[in-house]
């Protein structure tokens, strides 16, 4: 039986957990800390890059071959690095143009948990949705004894990667589109796994916009998806007393892809720089195409790229800008947007995905992909300290009212307990085809 107030033993899975730039590592760090504060036992199982955790939660490393590590992505491992057939599968899939990590991590995690199923009450998967998770949801006599229920699994989907795939493929030529389709092959697996997991427990997402996209693209019934917005650590991300750098514009790009709208931002800054003293700082490693565009726009002395910052340096940088920009063509939530807001930095964001829902009236919204409109807004804010101050004030208030990690943890525990109750009293099976049809119609 599930006792409402009993502390839980939680296995939190994350196939990659980049610490400071990208939502997965940030989510794992702060959620695990707040679950620990609530009195629950949390063990994080992660592949590379590993997260930085606060005191309390335990980290168990699930090493891969780390085929995409900086500064040597798409490397071919030395023969001595191979440990088992999963490593071979990972390399062969990469050679074939696929992205193997969600699948291979899930298989490794299943193996790691097989010997320790009695140590946990619930498994929480963070965005991986690999086939190996389905093994955690089946009765296994070698795990918990004959007739005992298997581990319940709760999955977080920050947004369905099918949206990234659609946007990126639309921006490519025919030959490049073919290779990227192979890369995004894992999305079919994620959709299948999401539907299977939703039968016995809730899925968690971060916004109503992402919920609609999950229902549409993954064919999950809407009643099986719960919305829990993300939080921000206001001890770290906060307004500072230091004077902001005049003319500084800041953006954060965890991955330099078409989805993030970096090219639109560069074009807008190039227009602004013709008659204003402005300088753009982008937190993230630029792709070669981005570097070429910056050179073509003669922005060498107007754009700085930086990465690898620790918490203090990163948060101080966010609080040093006069304007922050999230120019993405789509966001399922956007932690950087909330971090900018918490820092009291006036925010300009695209009118796309969950950004209007997240920012409310605390940001100026622009049409995604429209560099002319973005340049005009940047020029107006550059010239108006009063408007910048009003945006900053609304942003700090909105963060304090809506985005707190303790509330995220409390709401997530509620979903854990629901999944555990569902495992004790399984629902009657329903034909998959009818469920998918109803989910599509309702979304």
N, C-alpha and C positions, 0 to 999 in steps of 0.2 A: 504493500500500500504506500501511496505517496503522502507523507506528512507535510502539511503546508509550511511549517516553520523549520523543518529539518534542513540543516546546511547540506548543500549538494556537492558532489564530487564531479567536476566538469573537465572534460577533455576538449580543448579549443584547438581546432586544426586550421592551419593557414599554409597554403603551398608555397607562398613567398611573402615576406613580411618586411619590405624595405623600411627602415626605421623612420626617416624624417620627410620623405617626399613620396607621396602615394598613399592612398587611403587604407590599404590592407594592413600595413605595419602599424600605422597610427591607431586604427580600430582595435587591433589585438592588444596593443600596449595599454590603452586607456580602459577598455572593457575589462581586461583581466585584472587590472588594479582595482577597479570599483567592485567587481565581483568578490575579490578578496576582502575588501573593506566591509562588505555585507556579511562576511563570515563563511563564504563558500571556499572550497578547495579547488584551485584552478591549476591545471597543467597545460601549457601551450606546446603543441607539436607543430614544428615549422620546418620547411625547407629553406634553402638559401634564397635571398639574403635573410639572415636571422633577425628577429626583432630585438629591440632594446626594451626590456621589461623593468618595471619598478619593483621595489622589494615586495615580496609576498608570493606572487605567482611563480611557478617553476617552469623552466624551459627545457624541453626535450628536443634535441636536434634530430631531424630526419634528413640526413644529407643526400643530395642528389649529385649528379656530375657537374652541376652549376654551369651548364653549357652557354648561358647568356650573361655571364658575369662581365663586369667592367674590369679592365679595358680590353678583354679578349672574347667578345661574343661569337657564337657559332663555331667555337673551337672544336677540334677533333681530339678526344681524350687519348692519352697514352695507354697502351694495352694494360699496363700495370694498375690503372685506375679502376678497371672493371671488377666489381665485386660479385655480381649475380646477373641473372637474365633481365632484371628490370633495368639495369644500367645499359645493357645491350639494346633493349627496346627503346630506351630514351634516345640513344645516339642514332639508331636507324630511323626513328621517326623524324628527328631533326634533319638528317640527310635527305629525307623525302619531302622536306619543306613544311612539315607539320610542327605544331607547338605541343610538346609531349607533357609538360610539367603537371597540369591538372590531373591527367590520368596516372602518370607514374607516381606522383606524390600520394594519390589516394590508395594505390596498391601498397606502397611502403607503409602508410599510416595504418591500413587494415592489418598488415602483418605485425606492426608494433603493438597494436591494441589487442590482437588475438590472444596474446599471453597475459594480458592485464585487464580483461573485460570486467573482472570483479572489483577493480579499483575505481570504477566510474559509474555514475548514475545516468549521465547524458553526454552525448558527443555533439559539439557545435562546429559545423564546417563553415569556414569563412571564404566564400566565393569560389571554391575549387570545383565542387560538383563532379568529381570523378567517379568512374564506375566502381572503384574499390569501396566507396561508401555504402553501396547496396549490400555488400557482405556484412556490414555492421548491423543491418536491420533484419537479419535472418536468424532464427534460432540455431545455435551451434552447441551441441552437447559438450564439446571440448572447451567451451568458454565458460558457461555458467551452470552447467548441469542439465540433465534431461528435463524437458518441460519448462525450463525457466525462460522468461522473455529475454530477447536480445537487447542490446543497447539502443535506446531511442536516439534518433539523429535529428537535430535542428540545423537548418542551413540558412546562412545569410547571403542574399544576392544584392549587392549594392546597386547594380543595374545589369540587365542581360547584355552580354558582350555581342549579341546579335545586332545591337544598335551600332556599336563601334564598327562591326563588319560592314553594315550597310553604308555608313558614311564614308569609310575608307575606300571601299570598292568603287563607289561612285566617283571618287576623285582620281582613279587610276586609269591608265590605258589598258587595252585588251590583254597584252602579254603580262604586265604586272598584276592585273586583276586575277589571272589564272593562278599565279604563285601565291597570292594572298588568300585566295579561296582555300588552298591547301593549308595555309597557316591557321586559318580560322575553322578548320575542320572540327576542333574540340567543342565548338558551340553546339553541334548536334548532340554530342554526349551530354553536355550540361543541361540541355532541354529535357532529354529523356530522364536523367537522374532527378532533376527538379520535380518532374511529374510524379515519379515513383516516391520520392521522399514526402511529397505533399499529401499522399494518401494516408499516412500514419501520423503526421505531425505538421505543425505550421511552418511555413517559410517566412523569413524576416527580410524586409527591405527597408529602405531609408526615406522614401518619399512616396506620395501618391502618384507622381509621374512614373517612377520606377515600377510601382505596382501595376499600373496600366500596361507598361511595356512588357513586364513578365507575363501577365495574363495573355497578351496578344501574341508574343513571340514564342513563349514556352508552353502555351496552351494549359496553363494552370488555372483552376477555378478560383475566382477572386476571394471567396470566403476562406481559402487556405493560405492567404498571404497577409501578414500583419505588418503595419508600418510603424517603425521605431526610428525617429530621426537621430542622427549622430550628435555627438557633443563636442565641446571644445574645452581645453584645459585653460581656464582664465587665469590661473597662477602663472602660466607661461606666456600666453597670448593676451596682451593687455596694452593699453596706451602707455607710452613712456613720457617722462618729463623732458627728454632730450628734444631739441628743435628738429623738426623734420627737414630733410634735405630738399632745398628748393628745386622744383622741376623733376624730382624723381618719380618715375612711374614703375610699378612693380607687378610682375606676374609670376605665377608658379606653374610649371609644366612638368608633371611627374613622368610623362612620356611624350616625346615630341612627335606626335602623329597629327594627321589631318583633323582628327576629332577635337584637338585642343585649340585650334584656331590661331596658332602662332603666326602664320603667314598674314592673316588679317591684321593682327596687332602690329607687326613690323611695317606693313603698308601704311597703317594709320599714323604710327610714330614718324615715319618718313614725311608724311604730309604736315604733321605738327611741327617737325623740326625745321621746316622752311621759314617759320616766323616766330617760333617760341624756343626758349632755352630749356629743352626737356631732355632727359636721359632715361632710357629704359633698362631695368635690371630684370633678367629672367632667371629664376631659380630652376635649374634643370640642365641636363646635358643636351646640347643642340644636335639635331640630325644634320648630316652633310647638306641636305637641301635647304635647311634653315640658314646655315652659314653662308651658302651661296646667295640666298635671297638678301640677307643682310648686306653682303658685299655689293650686290647689284643695286641696292637702294642707297648705297653710300652711307651706311649707318655704322661704320667701323668705330667711330668715336662717340656714337650715341647709344650703343647697346652693349651691355655687359652680361655674360652668362656666368653663373656660379652654381656650385653644387657641393655636396658633402659637408654641409653646415650642421653643427650640433644644435640642440634646442635653443640655447641662449643666443647664439649668433643668428639663427634663423628667425626667432621671434623678434629680436632687436631690428633685424633688417625689415621685417614686415611693418614694424611700427615707425620706421624711418621715412617711409614714402609719403608723398603728398596725395598720390592716387594709386589705387590698385585696380587691376583689370583681370577679369575671367572671361576671355573671348571665345570660350568653347562652343562648338557647334552642338554639343549635347553634354549634359551632366546628369547622372542619376541622383546626385546630392551636391557634391563639391565641398569637401572639407576646407580646401584653401579659401573658398569664399567666406566661410564662417570664421576662419582664422584671421582673415583680413578685417572682418567686421569687429571681431573681438579686440583687435589691435587699434581700433578707432581710426582705421584708414578708409577714406571715402572710396566707395567701390563702384566700378562700372562693370556690368555683367551682361552676357548675352541673354536675350529673351528666348531661352531654349531649355528643353528638358525640365529639370526640377529647379533651375536657378530662380525663376520668379517666385516659386513656392517657398524656397529657402530664404531669399533676401527680403521679400515683402516690399515695404516702402523704404528700406534701408539701403537701396542701391539704385543707380540710374541704369535702366535697361536699354539695350540697343539691339538692332537686328543682327542675328548671327551672320558672319561672313561679309558684312557691309563696312568696308574700311572707311568710306567717306563719312558715314554717320558716326562711327567710332571716333574718327579724328575730330569731328565737330564737337562732340561731347567732351573729349579730352581738352580741347582748346577752351571751351566754356568753363570747365572746372579749374583749369590752370589759371584762368583769369579771375576766379571768384572764390576767395577765401571764405566768404560767408556761406556759400552753398556747400563747400567742402565741410565746414564745421557742422552744418545741419545734418548732412549725411552721416558724418562720424558719430554724432550724438544718437541718432536713431539706430545706427548699427550696434553700438555698445548696449543700448537698452534692449534691443531685440535678442541679442545673444544671451543676456542675463535672464530673460523671460522664457526662452525656448530651448536652448541648446546646452544641456548640462549632462556630463557623463554619469553622475550618480543616478539620474532618472533613466538614462539608457540602460544601465545595469539592472535596475529594479524591473523595468518592463521586459527585459530579456529573460530574467529569471521566471517571470510569469509564463513565458512561452516554453521554457524548459519543463515546467511542471505540467503544462498542458500536453506536451509531447509524452511525458511519462505516464500521464493518465490515459492517453490514447493507446499506449502500448499495453496497458493493463486491461483495457476494454476495447479491443480492436473493432473498427467499424466494419459493417457488412461490405463485402467487395462490390464494386460497381463497375460495369464495363468501361474500359478506358475510353473507347470512342465516344460514348455519351458524355463522360466527364469533360473531355476536351471540347466537344461541341458546345456544352453549356458554358464552359469557361470563356470560350471565344465570343459567344453571343453576349455574355454579361459584361465583357470588357469593352 
